[in-house]
Every structure is written in C-alpha cells, then in structure tokens.
Amino acid sequence: MDKALAAKQIAELRNGVIAELLVKKEDFLTFRAVLIEQPDFKHFRGIAQRGGHVLYHYMDTPRS
C-alpha cells in the first residue's frame, strides 16, 4: 500500500462508501502515517485483529 491508496481508502471510509476497512499488518505503518495527518483523526477507530491486522471504522463522534 502506498500513501495515495491509503488516502483514497480513508476518504472512502469517511464518506461512507465503505463501512469498514481492514488494514493488513504489513501496510499498517504506511496507513497510520497518512491517518494521523487527517484533521478528523479522532473519528477513526481501529480494532486490533488476530495476526496483527487492524479493522477501522469511522465514528460520528470523536473518541476521547
């Protein structure tokens, strides 16, 4: 995964095009680097999965 693909997937998740996004272990660092630059970063919730993968959802209210 490159930064452009990560940004596209973040936008799709934010806009409701996709309900959830599974980020594989090997793509996590690239994805997170793009995610933390987003102004609504706290609206994204990542849930760790087995094998080091992370499942992301977009929430209407920011996490604390």
CHARMM internal coordinates of N, CA and C (Angstrom, degrees):
IC EDIT
DIST 1 N 1 CA 1.4544
DIST 1 CA 1 C 1.5266
ANGL 1 N 1 CA 1 C 108.27
DIST 1 C 2 N 1.3177
ANGL 1 CA 1 C 2 N 115.42
DIHE 1 N 1 CA 1 C 2 N 134.00
DIST 2 N 2 CA 1.4591
ANGL 1 C 2 N 2 CA 119.42
DIHE 1 CA 1 C 2 N 2 CA 174.87
DIST 2 CA 2 C 1.5308
ANGL 2 N 2 CA 2 C 108.83
DIHE 1 C 2 N 2 CA 2 C -105.71
DIST 2 C 3 N 1.3257
ANGL 2 CA 2 C 3 N 116.12
DIHE 2 N 2 CA 2 C 3 N 174.30
DIST 3 N 3 CA 1.4695
ANGL 2 C 3 N 3 CA 120.68
DIHE 2 CA 2 C 3 N 3 CA -175.25
DIST 3 CA 3 C 1.5265
ANGL 3 N 3 CA 3 C 112.23
DIHE 2 C 3 N 3 CA 3 C -65.00
DIST 3 C 4 N 1.3229
ANGL 3 CA 3 C 4 N 118.17
DIHE 3 N 3 CA 3 C 4 N -33.98
DIST 4 N 4 CA 1.4620
ANGL 3 C 4 N 4 CA 121.05
DIHE 3 CA 3 C 4 N 4 CA 179.21
DIST 4 CA 4 C 1.5312
ANGL 4 N 4 CA 4 C 111.01
DIHE 3 C 4 N 4 CA 4 C -65.28
DIST 4 C 5 N 1.3192
ANGL 4 CA 4 C 5 N 117.08
DIHE 4 N 4 CA 4 C 5 N -42.96
DIST 5 N 5 CA 1.4641
ANGL 4 C 5 N 5 CA 120.82
DIHE 4 CA 4 C 5 N 5 CA 178.30
DIST 5 CA 5 C 1.5241
ANGL 5 N 5 CA 5 C 110.32
DIHE 4 C 5 N 5 CA 5 C -66.08
DIST 5 C 6 N 1.3213
ANGL 5 CA 5 C 6 N 116.80
DIHE 5 N 5 CA 5 C 6 N -41.10
DIST 6 N 6 CA 1.4645
ANGL 5 C 6 N 6 CA 120.56
DIHE 5 CA 5 C 6 N 6 CA 178.31
DIST 6 CA 6 C 1.5248
ANGL 6 N 6 CA 6 C 110.37
DIHE 5 C 6 N 6 CA 6 C -60.43
DIST 6 C 7 N 1.3268
ANGL 6 CA 6 C 7 N 117.63
DIHE 6 N 6 CA 6 C 7 N -45.05
DIST 7 N 7 CA 1.4665
ANGL 6 C 7 N 7 CA 121.70
DIHE 6 CA 6 C 7 N 7 CA 179.56
DIST 7 CA 7 C 1.5298
ANGL 7 N 7 CA 7 C 110.88
DIHE 6 C 7 N 7 CA 7 C -62.64
DIST 7 C 8 N 1.3311
ANGL 7 CA 7 C 8 N 117.09
DIHE 7 N 7 CA 7 C 8 N -39.32
DIST 8 N 8 CA 1.4707
ANGL 7 C 8 N 8 CA 121.59
DIHE 7 CA 7 C 8 N 8 CA 178.66
DIST 8 CA 8 C 1.5237
ANGL 8 N 8 CA 8 C 110.32
DIHE 7 C 8 N 8 CA 8 C -64.03
DIST 8 C 9 N 1.3250
ANGL 8 CA 8 C 9 N 117.19
DIHE 8 N 8 CA 8 C 9 N -44.35
DIST 9 N 9 CA 1.4600
ANGL 8 C 9 N 9 CA 120.94
DIHE 8 CA 8 C 9 N 9 CA -179.30
DIST 9 CA 9 C 1.5258
ANGL 9 N 9 CA 9 C 111.42
DIHE 8 C 9 N 9 CA 9 C -68.11
DIST 9 C 10 N 1.3226
ANGL 9 CA 9 C 10 N 117.86
DIHE 9 N 9 CA 9 C 10 N -36.03
DIST 10 N 10 CA 1.4597
ANGL 9 C 10 N 10 CA 121.60
DIHE 9 CA 9 C 10 N 10 CA 176.57
DIST 10 CA 10 C 1.5288
ANGL 10 N 10 CA 10 C 109.75
DIHE 9 C 10 N 10 CA 10 C -63.19
DIST 10 C 11 N 1.3314
ANGL 10 CA 10 C 11 N 116.91
DIHE 10 N 10 CA 10 C 11 N -44.05
DIST 11 N 11 CA 1.4634
ANGL 10 C 11 N 11 CA 120.87
DIHE 10 CA 10 C 11 N 11 CA 178.81
DIST 11 CA 11 C 1.5286
ANGL 11 N 11 CA 11 C 110.93
DIHE 10 C 11 N 11 CA 11 C -63.18
DIST 11 C 12 N 1.3163
ANGL 11 CA 11 C 12 N 117.59
DIHE 11 N 11 CA 11 C 12 N -40.65
DIST 12 N 12 CA 1.4652
ANGL 11 C 12 N 12 CA 120.86
DIHE 11 CA 11 C 12 N 12 CA 178.69
DIST 12 CA 12 C 1.5258
ANGL 12 N 12 CA 12 C 110.99
DIHE 11 C 12 N 12 CA 12 C -64.08
DIST 12 C 13 N 1.3066
ANGL 12 CA 12 C 13 N 117.00
DIHE 12 N 12 CA 12 C 13 N -40.37
DIST 13 N 13 CA 1.4580
ANGL 12 C 13 N 13 CA 121.13
DIHE 12 CA 12 C 13 N 13 CA 178.48
DIST 13 CA 13 C 1.5281
ANGL 13 N 13 CA 13 C 110.09
DIHE 12 C 13 N 13 CA 13 C -66.57
DIST 13 C 14 N 1.3128
ANGL 13 CA 13 C 14 N 117.06
DIHE 13 N 13 CA 13 C 14 N -43.64
DIST 14 N 14 CA 1.4629
ANGL 13 C 14 N 14 CA 122.56
DIHE 13 CA 13 C 14 N 14 CA -179.86
DIST 14 CA 14 C 1.5352
ANGL 14 N 14 CA 14 C 111.22
DIHE 13 C 14 N 14 CA 14 C -62.58
DIST 14 C 15 N 1.3261
ANGL 14 CA 14 C 15 N 116.90
DIHE 14 N 14 CA 14 C 15 N -40.71
DIST 15 N 15 CA 1.4648
ANGL 14 C 15 N 15 CA 121.67
DIHE 14 CA 14 C 15 N 15 CA -175.31
DIST 15 CA 15 C 1.5209
ANGL 15 N 15 CA 15 C 113.70
DIHE 14 C 15 N 15 CA 15 C -85.88
DIST 15 C 16 N 1.3167
ANGL 15 CA 15 C 16 N 117.55
DIHE 15 N 15 CA 15 C 16 N -0.87
DIST 16 N 16 CA 1.4534
ANGL 15 C 16 N 16 CA 120.83
DIHE 15 CA 15 C 16 N 16 CA 177.29
DIST 16 CA 16 C 1.5164
ANGL 16 N 16 CA 16 C 114.61
DIHE 15 C 16 N 16 CA 16 C 82.50
DIST 16 C 17 N 1.3179
ANGL 16 CA 16 C 17 N 117.63
DIHE 16 N 16 CA 16 C 17 N 9.89
DIST 17 N 17 CA 1.4611
ANGL 16 C 17 N 17 CA 120.91
DIHE 16 CA 16 C 17 N 17 CA 177.05
DIST 17 CA 17 C 1.5307
ANGL 17 N 17 CA 17 C 109.29
DIHE 16 C 17 N 17 CA 17 C -64.90
DIST 17 C 18 N 1.3302
ANGL 17 CA 17 C 18 N 115.81
DIHE 17 N 17 CA 17 C 18 N -39.10
DIST 18 N 18 CA 1.4652
ANGL 17 C 18 N 18 CA 121.66
DIHE 17 CA 17 C 18 N 18 CA 174.43
DIST 18 CA 18 C 1.5236
ANGL 18 N 18 CA 18 C 108.22
DIHE 17 C 18 N 18 CA 18 C -123.15
DIST 18 C 19 N 1.3223
ANGL 18 CA 18 C 19 N 117.91
DIHE 18 N 18 CA 18 C 19 N 146.41
DIST 19 N 19 CA 1.4633
ANGL 18 C 19 N 19 CA 122.24
DIHE 18 CA 18 C 19 N 19 CA -177.09
DIST 19 CA 19 C 1.5232
ANGL 19 N 19 CA 19 C 112.10
DIHE 18 C 19 N 19 CA 19 C -84.27
DIST 19 C 20 N 1.3200
ANGL 19 CA 19 C 20 N 116.51
DIHE 19 N 19 CA 19 C 20 N -31.31
DIST 20 N 20 CA 1.4565
ANGL 19 C 20 N 20 CA 120.97
DIHE 19 CA 19 C 20 N 20 CA -179.26
DIST 20 CA 20 C 1.5166
ANGL 20 N 20 CA 20 C 109.24
DIHE 19 C 20 N 20 CA 20 C -149.94
DIST 20 C 21 N 1.3180
ANGL 20 CA 20 C 21 N 114.84
DIHE 20 N 20 CA 20 C 21 N 160.27
DIST 21 N 21 CA 1.4593
ANGL 20 C 21 N 21 CA 120.51
DIHE 20 CA 20 C 21 N 21 CA -177.21
DIST 21 CA 21 C 1.5187
ANGL 21 N 21 CA 21 C 109.04
DIHE 20 C 21 N 21 CA 21 C -136.84
DIST 21 C 22 N 1.3189
ANGL 21 CA 21 C 22 N 116.53
DIHE 21 N 21 CA 21 C 22 N 122.87
DIST 22 N 22 CA 1.4579
ANGL 21 C 22 N 22 CA 121.54
DIHE 21 CA 21 C 22 N 22 CA 177.18
DIST 22 CA 22 C 1.5218
ANGL 22 N 22 CA 22 C 108.73
DIHE 21 C 22 N 22 CA 22 C -95.56
DIST 22 C 23 N 1.3299
ANGL 22 CA 22 C 23 N 115.37
DIHE 22 N 22 CA 22 C 23 N 119.07
DIST 23 N 23 CA 1.4629
ANGL 22 C 23 N 23 CA 121.40
DIHE 22 CA 22 C 23 N 23 CA 178.77
DIST 23 CA 23 C 1.5193
ANGL 23 N 23 CA 23 C 107.55
DIHE 22 C 23 N 23 CA 23 C -104.71
DIST 23 C 24 N 1.3048
ANGL 23 CA 23 C 24 N 116.34
DIHE 23 N 23 CA 23 C 24 N 121.85
DIST 24 N 24 CA 1.4646
ANGL 23 C 24 N 24 CA 121.05
DIHE 23 CA 23 C 24 N 24 CA -178.82
DIST 24 CA 24 C 1.5238
ANGL 24 N 24 CA 24 C 110.69
DIHE 23 C 24 N 24 CA 24 C -73.23
DIST 24 C 25 N 1.3102
ANGL 24 CA 24 C 25 N 114.74
DIHE 24 N 24 CA 24 C 25 N 155.50
DIST 25 N 25 CA 1.4592
ANGL 24 C 25 N 25 CA 122.36
DIHE 24 CA 24 C 25 N 25 CA -176.98
DIST 25 CA 25 C 1.5286
ANGL 25 N 25 CA 25 C 112.54
DIHE 24 C 25 N 25 CA 25 C -51.93
DIST 25 C 26 N 1.3282
ANGL 25 CA 25 C 26 N 116.71
DIHE 25 N 25 CA 25 C 26 N -43.74
DIST 26 N 26 CA 1.4621
ANGL 25 C 26 N 26 CA 120.16
DIHE 25 CA 25 C 26 N 26 CA -176.34
DIST 26 CA 26 C 1.5323
ANGL 26 N 26 CA 26 C 112.78
DIHE 25 C 26 N 26 CA 26 C -71.81
DIST 26 C 27 N 1.3411
ANGL 26 CA 26 C 27 N 118.25
DIHE 26 N 26 CA 26 C 27 N -17.50
DIST 27 N 27 CA 1.4626
ANGL 26 C 27 N 27 CA 122.57
DIHE 26 CA 26 C 27 N 27 CA 179.74
DIST 27 CA 27 C 1.5204
ANGL 27 N 27 CA 27 C 113.23
DIHE 26 C 27 N 27 CA 27 C -100.24
DIST 27 C 28 N 1.3200
ANGL 27 CA 27 C 28 N 117.34
DIHE 27 N 27 CA 27 C 28 N -5.26
DIST 28 N 28 CA 1.4595
ANGL 27 C 28 N 28 CA 121.29
DIHE 27 CA 27 C 28 N 28 CA -171.12
DIST 28 CA 28 C 1.5283
ANGL 28 N 28 CA 28 C 113.58
DIHE 27 C 28 N 28 CA 28 C -59.32
DIST 28 C 29 N 1.3093
ANGL 28 CA 28 C 29 N 118.48
DIHE 28 N 28 CA 28 C 29 N -47.99
DIST 29 N 29 CA 1.4679
ANGL 28 C 29 N 29 CA 120.36
DIHE 28 CA 28 C 29 N 29 CA -175.62
DIST 29 CA 29 C 1.5243
ANGL 29 N 29 CA 29 C 112.14
DIHE 28 C 29 N 29 CA 29 C -63.82
DIST 29 C 30 N 1.3145
ANGL 29 CA 29 C 30 N 117.26
DIHE 29 N 29 CA 29 C 30 N -40.50
DIST 30 N 30 CA 1.4660
ANGL 29 C 30 N 30 CA 121.01
DIHE 29 CA 29 C 30 N 30 CA 177.23
DIST 30 CA 30 C 1.5232
ANGL 30 N 30 CA 30 C 110.14
DIHE 29 C 30 N 30 CA 30 C -65.04
DIST 30 C 31 N 1.3286
ANGL 30 CA 30 C 31 N 116.47
DIHE 30 N 30 CA 30 C 31 N -45.91
DIST 31 N 31 CA 1.4596
ANGL 30 C 31 N 31 CA 121.09
DIHE 30 CA 30 C 31 N 31 CA -179.33
DIST 31 CA 31 C 1.5251
ANGL 31 N 31 CA 31 C 110.95
DIHE 30 C 31 N 31 CA 31 C -62.51
DIST 31 C 32 N 1.3055
ANGL 31 CA 31 C 32 N 117.10
DIHE 31 N 31 CA 31 C 32 N -45.68
DIST 32 N 32 CA 1.4644
ANGL 31 C 32 N 32 CA 120.83
DIHE 31 CA 31 C 32 N 32 CA -178.02
DIST 32 CA 32 C 1.5224
ANGL 32 N 32 CA 32 C 111.59
DIHE 31 C 32 N 32 CA 32 C -64.42
DIST 32 C 33 N 1.3161
ANGL 32 CA 32 C 33 N 118.23
DIHE 32 N 32 CA 32 C 33 N -37.08
DIST 33 N 33 CA 1.4664
ANGL 32 C 33 N 33 CA 121.39
DIHE 32 CA 32 C 33 N 33 CA 178.47
DIST 33 CA 33 C 1.5265
ANGL 33 N 33 CA 33 C 110.84
DIHE 32 C 33 N 33 CA 33 C -58.65
DIST 33 C 34 N 1.3297
ANGL 33 CA 33 C 34 N 116.80
DIHE 33 N 33 CA 33 C 34 N -38.82
DIST 34 N 34 CA 1.4654
ANGL 33 C 34 N 34 CA 120.82
DIHE 33 CA 33 C 34 N 34 CA 178.10
DIST 34 CA 34 C 1.5278
ANGL 34 N 34 CA 34 C 110.22
DIHE 33 C 34 N 34 CA 34 C -76.11
DIST 34 C 35 N 1.3281
ANGL 34 CA 34 C 35 N 116.68
DIHE 34 N 34 CA 34 C 35 N -39.91
DIST 35 N 35 CA 1.4646
ANGL 34 C 35 N 35 CA 121.31
DIHE 34 CA 34 C 35 N 35 CA -176.69
DIST 35 CA 35 C 1.5250
ANGL 35 N 35 CA 35 C 112.37
DIHE 34 C 35 N 35 CA 35 C -62.33
DIST 35 C 36 N 1.3157
ANGL 35 CA 35 C 36 N 118.03
DIHE 35 N 35 CA 35 C 36 N -43.42
DIST 36 N 36 CA 1.4676
ANGL 35 C 36 N 36 CA 119.53
DIHE 35 CA 35 C 36 N 36 CA -175.80
DIST 36 CA 36 C 1.5273
ANGL 36 N 36 CA 36 C 112.98
DIHE 35 C 36 N 36 CA 36 C -70.22
DIST 36 C 37 N 1.3233
ANGL 36 CA 36 C 37 N 117.27
DIHE 36 N 36 CA 36 C 37 N -13.32
DIST 37 N 37 CA 1.4611
ANGL 36 C 37 N 37 CA 120.89
DIHE 36 CA 36 C 37 N 37 CA 176.48
DIST 37 CA 37 C 1.5300
ANGL 37 N 37 CA 37 C 112.39
DIHE 36 C 37 N 37 CA 37 C -83.76
DIST 37 C 38 N 1.3238
ANGL 37 CA 37 C 38 N 117.83
DIHE 37 N 37 CA 37 C 38 N -8.74
DIST 38 N 38 CA 1.4615
ANGL 37 C 38 N 38 CA 121.94
DIHE 37 CA 37 C 38 N 38 CA -176.96
DIST 38 CA 38 C 1.5302
ANGL 38 N 38 CA 38 C 110.51
DIHE 37 C 38 N 38 CA 38 C -75.05
DIST 38 C 39 N 1.3438
ANGL 38 CA 38 C 39 N 117.80
DIHE 38 N 38 CA 38 C 39 N 139.98
DIST 39 N 39 CA 1.4675
ANGL 38 C 39 N 39 CA 120.16
DIHE 38 CA 38 C 39 N 39 CA 179.66
DIST 39 CA 39 C 1.5299
ANGL 39 N 39 CA 39 C 112.56
DIHE 38 C 39 N 39 CA 39 C -66.14
DIST 39 C 40 N 1.3243
ANGL 39 CA 39 C 40 N 117.72
DIHE 39 N 39 CA 39 C 40 N -25.92
DIST 40 N 40 CA 1.4653
ANGL 39 C 40 N 40 CA 121.19
DIHE 39 CA 39 C 40 N 40 CA 178.85
DIST 40 CA 40 C 1.5341
ANGL 40 N 40 CA 40 C 111.67
DIHE 39 C 40 N 40 CA 40 C -105.20
DIST 40 C 41 N 1.3057
ANGL 40 CA 40 C 41 N 115.51
DIHE 40 N 40 CA 40 C 41 N 35.43
DIST 41 N 41 CA 1.4667
ANGL 40 C 41 N 41 CA 122.85
DIHE 40 CA 40 C 41 N 41 CA -177.91
DIST 41 CA 41 C 1.5234
ANGL 41 N 41 CA 41 C 112.74
DIHE 40 C 41 N 41 CA 41 C -51.17
DIST 41 C 42 N 1.3187
ANGL 41 CA 41 C 42 N 117.59
DIHE 41 N 41 CA 41 C 42 N -39.24
DIST 42 N 42 CA 1.4672
ANGL 41 C 42 N 42 CA 120.51
DIHE 41 CA 41 C 42 N 42 CA -176.02
DIST 42 CA 42 C 1.5218
ANGL 42 N 42 CA 42 C 113.44
DIHE 41 C 42 N 42 CA 42 C -72.94
DIST 42 C 43 N 1.3192
ANGL 42 CA 42 C 43 N 118.11
DIHE 42 N 42 CA 42 C 43 N -6.23
DIST 43 N 43 CA 1.4598
ANGL 42 C 43 N 43 CA 121.11
DIHE 42 CA 42 C 43 N 43 CA 177.10
DIST 43 CA 43 C 1.5305
ANGL 43 N 43 CA 43 C 111.69
DIHE 42 C 43 N 43 CA 43 C -84.97
DIST 43 C 44 N 1.3131
ANGL 43 CA 43 C 44 N 117.04
DIHE 43 N 43 CA 43 C 44 N -11.38
DIST 44 N 44 CA 1.4628
ANGL 43 C 44 N 44 CA 121.42
DIHE 43 CA 43 C 44 N 44 CA -179.95
DIST 44 CA 44 C 1.5234
ANGL 44 N 44 CA 44 C 109.35
DIHE 43 C 44 N 44 CA 44 C -93.79
DIST 44 C 45 N 1.3316
ANGL 44 CA 44 C 45 N 115.75
DIHE 44 N 44 CA 44 C 45 N 131.73
DIST 45 N 45 CA 1.4595
ANGL 44 C 45 N 45 CA 120.43
DIHE 44 CA 44 C 45 N 45 CA 178.00
DIST 45 CA 45 C 1.5150
ANGL 45 N 45 CA 45 C 108.37
DIHE 44 C 45 N 45 CA 45 C -119.08
DIST 45 C 46 N 1.3229
ANGL 45 CA 45 C 46 N 115.76
DIHE 45 N 45 CA 45 C 46 N 125.01
DIST 46 N 46 CA 1.4496
ANGL 45 C 46 N 46 CA 121.46
DIHE 45 CA 45 C 46 N 46 CA 177.66
DIST 46 CA 46 C 1.5126
ANGL 46 N 46 CA 46 C 110.60
DIHE 45 C 46 N 46 CA 46 C -106.74
DIST 46 C 47 N 1.3045
ANGL 46 CA 46 C 47 N 116.46
DIHE 46 N 46 CA 46 C 47 N 132.57
DIST 47 N 47 CA 1.4602
ANGL 46 C 47 N 47 CA 122.61
DIHE 46 CA 46 C 47 N 47 CA 179.67
DIST 47 CA 47 C 1.5249
ANGL 47 N 47 CA 47 C 107.86
DIHE 46 C 47 N 47 CA 47 C -117.22
DIST 47 C 48 N 1.3198
ANGL 47 CA 47 C 48 N 116.11
DIHE 47 N 47 CA 47 C 48 N 119.60
DIST 48 N 48 CA 1.4598
ANGL 47 C 48 N 48 CA 121.38
DIHE 47 CA 47 C 48 N 48 CA -178.93
DIST 48 CA 48 C 1.5238
ANGL 48 N 48 CA 48 C 110.42
DIHE 47 C 48 N 48 CA 48 C -65.08
DIST 48 C 49 N 1.3155
ANGL 48 CA 48 C 49 N 114.83
DIHE 48 N 48 CA 48 C 49 N 139.03
DIST 49 N 49 CA 1.4609
ANGL 48 C 49 N 49 CA 122.81
DIHE 48 CA 48 C 49 N 49 CA 178.38
DIST 49 CA 49 C 1.5252
ANGL 49 N 49 CA 49 C 108.92
DIHE 48 C 49 N 49 CA 49 C -116.65
DIST 49 C 50 N 1.2993
ANGL 49 CA 49 C 50 N 115.91
DIHE 49 N 49 CA 49 C 50 N 170.67
DIST 50 N 50 CA 1.4617
ANGL 49 C 50 N 50 CA 120.15
DIHE 49 CA 49 C 50 N 50 CA 175.98
DIST 50 CA 50 C 1.5159
ANGL 50 N 50 CA 50 C 110.37
DIHE 49 C 50 N 50 CA 50 C -63.36
DIST 50 C 51 N 1.3066
ANGL 50 CA 50 C 51 N 116.01
DIHE 50 N 50 CA 50 C 51 N 144.07
DIST 51 N 51 CA 1.4508
ANGL 50 C 51 N 51 CA 120.77
DIHE 50 CA 50 C 51 N 51 CA 176.70
DIST 51 CA 51 C 1.5155
ANGL 51 N 51 CA 51 C 114.01
DIHE 50 C 51 N 51 CA 51 C 86.14
DIST 51 C 52 N 1.3342
ANGL 51 CA 51 C 52 N 117.68
DIHE 51 N 51 CA 51 C 52 N 3.35
DIST 52 N 52 CA 1.4509
ANGL 51 C 52 N 52 CA 120.55
DIHE 51 CA 51 C 52 N 52 CA 177.98
DIST 52 CA 52 C 1.5175
ANGL 52 N 52 CA 52 C 114.87
DIHE 51 C 52 N 52 CA 52 C 91.34
DIST 52 C 53 N 1.3140
ANGL 52 CA 52 C 53 N 118.09
DIHE 52 N 52 CA 52 C 53 N 5.27
DIST 53 N 53 CA 1.4572
ANGL 52 C 53 N 53 CA 121.31
DIHE 52 CA 52 C 53 N 53 CA 178.40
DIST 53 CA 53 C 1.5245
ANGL 53 N 53 CA 53 C 109.23
DIHE 52 C 53 N 53 CA 53 C -82.74
DIST 53 C 54 N 1.3449
ANGL 53 CA 53 C 54 N 116.81
DIHE 53 N 53 CA 53 C 54 N 159.69
DIST 54 N 54 CA 1.4643
ANGL 53 C 54 N 54 CA 121.50
DIHE 53 CA 53 C 54 N 54 CA -179.65
DIST 54 CA 54 C 1.5213
ANGL 54 N 54 CA 54 C 108.41
DIHE 53 C 54 N 54 CA 54 C -131.08
DIST 54 C 55 N 1.3312
ANGL 54 CA 54 C 55 N 116.05
DIHE 54 N 54 CA 54 C 55 N 133.43
DIST 55 N 55 CA 1.4556
ANGL 54 C 55 N 55 CA 122.90
DIHE 54 CA 54 C 55 N 55 CA 178.48
DIST 55 CA 55 C 1.5299
ANGL 55 N 55 CA 55 C 107.92
DIHE 54 C 55 N 55 CA 55 C -104.33
DIST 55 C 56 N 1.3289
ANGL 55 CA 55 C 56 N 116.52
DIHE 55 N 55 CA 55 C 56 N 119.17
DIST 56 N 56 CA 1.4574
ANGL 55 C 56 N 56 CA 121.77
DIHE 55 CA 55 C 56 N 56 CA -177.09
DIST 56 CA 56 C 1.5211
ANGL 56 N 56 CA 56 C 111.51
DIHE 55 C 56 N 56 CA 56 C -104.04
DIST 56 C 57 N 1.3363
ANGL 56 CA 56 C 57 N 114.82
DIHE 56 N 56 CA 56 C 57 N 141.96
DIST 57 N 57 CA 1.4622
ANGL 56 C 57 N 57 CA 123.98
DIHE 56 CA 56 C 57 N 57 CA 172.73
DIST 57 CA 57 C 1.5206
ANGL 57 N 57 CA 57 C 107.91
DIHE 56 C 57 N 57 CA 57 C -128.22
DIST 57 C 58 N 1.3267
ANGL 57 CA 57 C 58 N 116.04
DIHE 57 N 57 CA 57 C 58 N 155.85
DIST 58 N 58 CA 1.4617
ANGL 57 C 58 N 58 CA 121.26
DIHE 57 CA 57 C 58 N 58 CA 174.65
DIST 58 CA 58 C 1.5131
ANGL 58 N 58 CA 58 C 107.70
DIHE 57 C 58 N 58 CA 58 C -106.01
DIST 58 C 59 N 1.3389
ANGL 58 CA 58 C 59 N 116.40
DIHE 58 N 58 CA 58 C 59 N 128.29
DIST 59 N 59 CA 1.4634
ANGL 58 C 59 N 59 CA 121.85
DIHE 58 CA 58 C 59 N 59 CA -178.16
DIST 59 CA 59 C 1.5174
ANGL 59 N 59 CA 59 C 109.69
DIHE 58 C 59 N 59 CA 59 C -108.17
DIST 59 C 60 N 1.3431
ANGL 59 CA 59 C 60 N 116.06
DIHE 59 N 59 CA 59 C 60 N 147.76
DIST 60 N 60 CA 1.4608
ANGL 59 C 60 N 60 CA 120.70
DIHE 59 CA 59 C 60 N 60 CA 178.36
DIST 60 CA 60 C 1.5193
ANGL 60 N 60 CA 60 C 111.95
DIHE 59 C 60 N 60 CA 60 C -68.77
DIST 60 C 61 N 1.3254
ANGL 60 CA 60 C 61 N 116.55
DIHE 60 N 60 CA 60 C 61 N -35.83
DIST 61 N 61 CA 1.4648
ANGL 60 C 61 N 61 CA 120.64
DIHE 60 CA 60 C 61 N 61 CA 178.57
DIST 61 CA 61 C 1.5295
ANGL 61 N 61 CA 61 C 109.30
DIHE 60 C 61 N 61 CA 61 C -106.53
DIST 61 C 62 N 1.3203
ANGL 61 CA 61 C 62 N 117.12
DIHE 61 N 61 CA 61 C 62 N 140.47
DIST 62 N 62 CA 1.4724
ANGL 61 C 62 N 62 CA 119.27
DIHE 61 CA 61 C 62 N 62 CA -178.43
DIST 62 CA 62 C 1.5277
ANGL 62 N 62 CA 62 C 111.53
DIHE 61 C 62 N 62 CA 62 C -70.26
DIST 62 C 63 N 1.3036
ANGL 62 CA 62 C 63 N 114.52
DIHE 62 N 62 CA 62 C 63 N 150.04
DIST 63 N 63 CA 1.4737
ANGL 62 C 63 N 63 CA 119.20
DIHE 62 CA 62 C 63 N 63 CA 175.25
DIST 63 CA 63 C 1.5193
ANGL 63 N 63 CA 63 C 108.68
DIHE 62 C 63 N 63 CA 63 C -75.63
DIST 63 C 64 N 1.2894
ANGL 63 CA 63 C 64 N 115.65
DIHE 63 N 63 CA 63 C 64 N 160.70
DIST 64 N 64 CA 1.4626
ANGL 63 C 64 N 64 CA 119.24
DIHE 63 CA 63 C 64 N 64 CA -176.93
DIST 64 CA 64 C 1.5135
ANGL 64 N 64 CA 64 C 112.67
DIHE 63 C 64 N 64 CA 64 C -82.80
END
COOR INIT
IC SEED 1 N 1 CA 1 C
IC BUILD
